[in-house]
Amino acid sequence: MSILSRAGLQFIGNSWVESTSSAKVVVQNPTTGAVISEVCHGSVADVERAVASAGAAFATWSVAPVKERVDILRKVAQSLRHDVDEIAEIISCEVGTTLDVSVAVQVSRPIEVLESLCDSALAFGWTEQIGSTLVVREPIGVAVAITPWNFPLHQAIAKIGAAIAAGCTVVLKPSELAPHSAYALANAFIDAGAPPGVFNVVTGLGDVVGDALVSHPGVGVISFTGSTAIGKHLASVAGQSIKRVALELGGKGPSVVLPGADVAKATAATVARCFTNSGQVCAALSRLIVPREDLHVAEKIAKEAAEAFQLGDPLEPATTMGPVISKKQKDSILEHIATANAEGARLLTGGKDATVPDVGHFVAPTVFTEVTKGMAIAQQEVFGPVLAIMPYDSVDEAVDIANASDYGLVGAVFGPDVKQSASVAARVKVGMIGVNGGRINVNAPFGGYKQSGLGREFGAYGIEEYVEIKSVNFTTPDAIEWP
């Protein structure tokens, strides 16, 4: 059965079931405004059923051999691989991502992440001997994954792949704006022969379904990706019962161009990272920090690159930038642009008065220059196609600008050689940083400093978020035995 045919149902215990709530959430195409589907605005009763299902499955799944868990996940990856084109087209229709990027990044990369997590689980240090003590890593329990709309399948897999490999069972709450890849995942778990209750999906709004999941006494660990404000709220709710919480939140990525670097190349790379997925990326490089003497070069390249984007239907091959997710998101981005204008940033291209398609939630690729670190555009996550160019007069000032943010998710440094770039990268307070074009590695930890979150995803570090550590003390090293 197709993915869209599942809309309006919840996935609990390997069965597609009706919600106990008759309320629906309309999912719209941001390009055309057409209704894609109506999904359940789930209830607290739906949450109770899903957590009960996951809790019952945990008893056996948690003690299943790692290879058995990995074999199921590899079959999930294989099932998803068969449906790449269908899933990619649906994500393009619900999020606005251009189809080529949906195929490569929205679907194929998550499959790569899932395979990577399988490899990491097999190599994971489940036990460690320290003298006469055996340190054992055990799954926590029922894991809740709450995921955003910008990369719906990718964010879900990063969480549930690690949790299920660790021996946890999962309840996923996808964003109500882009829920359909969660149905594809559910189909894949059925195809893979996963035991009932290992993976469950409950759709709905955060203030009902999200809060009910986070506060549920049967849940052991929460993993959330989204805004910092909601992350703080969920952490507070989870804190009432001292649940483990992993948060992947906002970013305001600095891209530092050092004196002597190839400014044109660095600027082009930064623009590409800023405007991917219409700028709706927490890991976007949205601040370009350049030597003042190179400002004119950076401005020229950034303006040309921004104006080269072709806005339109993401399913059309000529389109290189689709719409943003919703009218609410568009209005928010335009407010950020208006504030930047009012605070004295100089608009190079784009802006609120730029020509965009008449239908759909489009925002023109926008570049501001002469941005200072106190401006809102330098501090607040816009989550749209807006780049801030910030000049500096010394490398120390560049580092200060890069670190003058409440966020610390990603960054980049471009310099004339690796040694100089690495020396500056060491001073930038972010969880991940690229040196001279280095990109994110799905086997290495992903996560941020400061208000960009808690914990890490990907690889062994992602699995660590879903295990408890037990010290088992024996009388002598030779006496150690464990099942």
HURA-V874051 format. One record per run of one state. SS is the DSSP state (h for helix, s for strand, l for the rest). FROM is the first residue (numbers start at 1). TO is the last residue. Records with the same first field share a line. If there is no record, write none. Layout:
BEGIN
SS: FROM-TO  FROM-TO
END
This chain:
BEGIN
l: 1-3  7-8  13-14  19-23  29-34  41-43  62-65  83-83  96-98  124-126  131-132  140-141  147-151  167-168  174-179  192-198  202-205  216-220  226-227  240-243  249-252  258-262  280-284  308-310  312-320  322-326  343-345  350-365  370-375  380-385  393-394  404-406  409-409  415-417  426-431  436-445  447-448  451-452  455-456  458-458  465-466  474-476  480-483
h: 4-6  44-61  66-82  84-95  99-123  152-166  180-191  206-215  228-239  263-279  292-307  327-342  376-379  395-403  418-425  459-464  477-479
s: 9-12  15-18  24-28  35-40  127-130  133-139  142-146  169-173  199-201  221-225  244-248  253-257  285-291  311-311  321-321  346-349  366-369  386-392  407-408  410-414  432-435  446-446  449-450  453-454  457-457  467-473
END
